[in-house]
Amino acid sequence: MTTHSRLPQERHLATEIPGPRSRELLARKQAAVPGGIGTTLPVFVTRAGGGIVQDADGNSLIDFGSGIAVTSVGNAAPRVVERVRRQVEEFTHTCFMVTPYESYVQVCEKLNELTPGDHEKRSFLVNSGAEAVENAVKIARHATGRQAVVVFDHGYHGRTLLTMTLTAKNLPYKHRFGPFAPEVYRMPMAYPYRWPTGPERCAEEAAAQTIDAIEKQIGAENVAAVVIEPIQGEGGFIEPARGFLPRILEFCRANGIVFIADEVQTGFARTGKMFACEDEGIVPDLVCTAKGIAGGLPLAAVTGRAELMDAVHVGGLGGTYGGNPLACEAALGVLETIEAERLVERAEHIGSVMLPRLRALAERHDVIGDVRGRGAMIAIELVEPGTKKPNPAVTAEVVRRCHAQGLVVLTAGTYGNVLRFLPPLVIPDHLLEEGLGILEKAFSEI
């Protein structure tokens, strides 16, 4: 795999992790930045590219995080850099709502073309995934004249007031930040590993329970939208049992409910499809995207059926920075890279490398209860051996050992017991294999 990175694609530990310079910078961070801004791995980055992150002490770490699925095409990807460099010399901002520019329209045209479904679509651009989800809910409420919004257990949708409400997990996202927004209703997630009657009955029973609760507790005629991640991200990379999403979509169609797919973490080739919805042929009414859309620049979008998007009055959508010209150029560079480098197929390849190694690891270590995911969005769930009781302590220890050996890994999950892997899609195979070796060694040492 060609990474086009100027950084040598090799792990190198010059100091302990974190090193003295990073520890010095961490002390400055603690004096200047609120404690509420946490840090997973306190190494201060100076360069990054391909599958490598280089820190202020000269350490080169293998990247299995991609800035939480943001730098999927690699950090400082050449097509992204070149487009942004050209744009920054021309102009950096006008506000699209004041004096527009072509790159914004180009990004929207590409999103309309690439998102699932061949119906007429519209897109508009904002700054973050949370903004995208919040605006999708606004559109659904405006278009339907209804208020209720249905979300799912273990879901994560952002940190604004409404998206905090949509998010399931209390700590760290919601604790003591209430009161929350009204008319949000949470339903059971089709979580195969933890479904009480087993994975075989999960899709059917979870869909039946959800539909029954909507009809009895809310009234389908009062529901504006169902908001769901095709694979839950922060909740633990939970793949809904197959058949669940189609059943929920069918119910939405029959009752005039807007189906909103939160593809913030799953979009842009991450799962081996351009969008995760495509795996079961789901065609959402509205799609929310962000993270991997612009190679690290802040950009997000809502794409949806023209009749829904056009229902909102002039001035009802927008924002000062939404669709900043630098971010739009970056997004066009990302889309060019995905196509030129065949990164959809590359994500499938990454999954074909990781999943067998992780399943073999699970056979050797009964602390691993489940291995799941698609493409380059893979996770393992850790439990107390012989049970399904979550094991966040061992999860934290594995992470600590991986970090010490120069492998950037992230956690997730409602119970803090999931290791999630989001390598850049351009990571070379030798780094992928080496990173898995570090992970295997960490388990063998515990």
Helices and strands as residue ranges (DSSP letters): H 20-32, E 45-49, E 52-55, E 60-63, H 66-69, H 78-90, H 102-114, E 121-126, H 129-144, E 148-152, H 161-166, E 184-187, G 192-194, G 199-201, H 202-213, I 214-218, G 220-222, E 223-228, H 244-254, E 258-262, G 276-280, E 286-289, G 291-293, E 300-305, H 306-309, H 325-340, H 343-364, E 368-374, E 377-382, H 392-404, E 407-408, E 410-412, E 418-421, H 429-445
